[in-house]
Amino acid sequence: TYYTPEYETKDTDILAAFRVSPQPGVPPEEAGAAVAAESSTGTWTTVWTDGLTSLDRYKGRCYHIEPVAGEDSQWICYVAYPLDLFEEGSVTNMFTSIVGNVFAFIALHGLLMGD
């Protein structure tokens, strides 16, 4: 699963915080997991070489969720990405990997990535 509240971040993780508004009926844990999946290995296509790659090693993990003060249907979802997921030295690769697919994800009513 991509929602792992027991996960302890590592010094080598890239950390991101997303302000999430799930669609009605979607719990924040599912929305946080969806953000982590869609922005990491959740969209990878299954191929025969999957036996050679540990998706668990490269996946993003939603490790903490907290409500936004004063907003009843918004949460901050914290996601940790392993540094190995990204091309070394490429900020462009890192940014497009993290925000690429996730902003079109239908389970979310709204999404904002803070800086």
N, C-alpha and C positions, 0 to 999 in steps of 0.2 A: 504494500500500500504506500501511497505517497503522503499520507497524513501520519506522522510519527512523532507524537508529543514527547516521547521518551528520548528522542534524539538529542545528543549534546553536540553543539557545533564545534568544528575544528578550526584551528588557526588558518588552515588552507582553504576553508569554505568561502565562497562568495555569498554574501547575505543580501537579501532583497526583502522589502516590505511592500505589500500590495494592499490598497484599500479596496475591499471587495463588497459588492452588493449582489448577493445571490438572487436568482429568480425565486419567486414565491414557492415555498415548499422545499427548497434546497437548503439543507443545514450548512452552517459555516464550515464544518469539518470537511464536508464533501466539496464545497467550493474551494477551500484551501488546497485540498488534495488535487482537485482538477487544475488549479493554477500551477502547482508543482509539476504535475504530469505533462500538461500541455506545453510547458516551457522547458521541458527536459526530454526524457526518454519516452514519454507517453505517446508520442506521435511517430516513433521509429517504426519502420516497416519490418515485419518478421521475415528473415531470410535464413538460409541454411547456415550462415556463419554465426548465428545467434549463440550457438554452443561455444563459440570462441570469445564472446564478449559478455561480461557480467553487467546486465542492465542495472542491477542493484548498486553496483559501484558508481555508476554515472547518473543515477536519477536525482532529481531535486526532491527535497523533503520539506513539507510544511511542518514545522516543529513547534509553532506557537500561534495561537489565535486569540485576539482580544477585541472586545466590542469598542466601537468608536463612541466616545462620550457624546451624549445628546442625540445619537442616531440609533433608532431601534432596528434597523435592518442593514447595518454596515459593520464590517469587521476589518481589522488589520491582520493580514495573514503573513507570517514571517516564513520565508523559504530559504533553505540553505542549498547551494549547488556546489558539488565537488569541483575544484579547480581543474581537474583532469577532463572535465566535460568540454572545456573550451580550448580553442587553438591558442598556443602559447604566444603572448604578446599582442593579441588582437582584441582590442576593446570593441571594435565593430562586431566581431564574431560573438563576443560575450553578450553584448547588448541585443543583437538581433535574435540570439538564441533564447534569451530570457523573455523578451517582449514580443517576439515574432508571432506565433500562433495564438497566444493566450488572449489577445484583445478581441478576437472574433469568436471566442468560446460561448456557446449558446446557454450554458448553465448559469452564466452570470448576467445580471441586469446591468451592472456597471463595474468598472475596474479602473483604478488609478495607481500608477507606480510613483512613489514619492522619491524625491532626490535629497 
